[in-house]
Amino acid sequence: MRVNISYSIELEDVPKEVSRILEECEGKLRGIHGDLNRAIGQDPLRVIEELDKLRINLARLDLELGDSMQILSGYVQTVANKPEMEQQAMAQRSEEEGSDEEV
């Protein structure tokens, strides 16, 4: 069963964190490649068993890669909207300061 977890990091650390995750994915992919090489030429029943395991591991890896894409998409969107968000925050502070002066 898959579950979603969340944790927070600084915005500027997102690319580095995704790179870390992708390095782990690369290691898993290399392991899958090695398992496939060892399965080639084995008894057909053994190959079937190994292929089933490989497909499961590839599916898990695909999910991790998809998660990485979503994280980076959110990062890119946030960075693109950052100037707009900063302007809104400044406008809100100005409004709050203006309402403080009226009192």
N, C-alpha and C positions, 0 to 999 in steps of 0.2 A: 504494500500500500504506500502510495506517495503522499506526502504532506508538504504544505508550504511552510517555510520558516522565514523569518525576517530578522535582520540585524541592521544597525545603522553604522555608516562610516561617513567620513567627510566627502563632499561631492568630488573634490579633486583626486581622491583616492580610488574612485570607481574604476577607471581604466586599469590601474595596477591590480586591483582585486580580481577583475575579470581575467586579466592576463594570468594570474595565479590559478584560477579555475581552469583556464584553457590549457595551461601546462599540465595540470592533473589529467585533463581529457586526453592530451597527447600521449601521456604515459599509458593510460588505459587503452588507447587505440593501438599503441605499439604492442601491448600485451595481447590484444585480440589478434593482431597480425601474426604474432609468434604462435599463438594457439592454432590459428588456421594453417600455418606452415606445418605444424606437427601433425595435424589431422590428415593432411593430404597423403594419399597412398595407404592409409590404414584400412583395416577391415571395414566394409561398407556399414555395418551396424554401428561400429565405433565412430565412423565419420558422421553418421546421422545424429548420434548423441552429441558429438562435439559441435556440429553445426547448430543444433538447437541451443546449446549454451552460448555460442557465439552470437546468434541472433538476439538472444535475451540481453547480452552485454551491449550489443550495438544499439538496441532500443533504449537502454538506460543512458548510454552515451549521447544518443540523439536528444534525449530530454535535457541533459545537462547543457548541450550546445544550444538548444532552444532557450533555456533559461538565460544563458549568457547573452544571446541575441536580445532578449527582452530587457535585460538589465542595461545593455548598451544603448538600446533604442530609447529607454527612459532617460538615460544620461544625456544623450544627444538632444533630446527634446527639452530637457531642463536647461542645458547650457544655452540652447537657442533662445529660450524664453527668459533667461536670466536678466538681461537688460530691462525687459518689460516688467518683470517682477520687482526689480529694484526701483524702477520709476513709480510703480504702484505703491510700494512701501514708503517711498519718500513723500508721495502725495498724501498718503494716509497720515503720516507723521505731521505734515504741514497742517492738515485739517484738524488733527488732535491739538496741536499747539495753538491754532487759531481759536478753537473752542475754549481752550484754557484761558486765553486772553480776554474773551468776552465776559467771563464770569466775574 
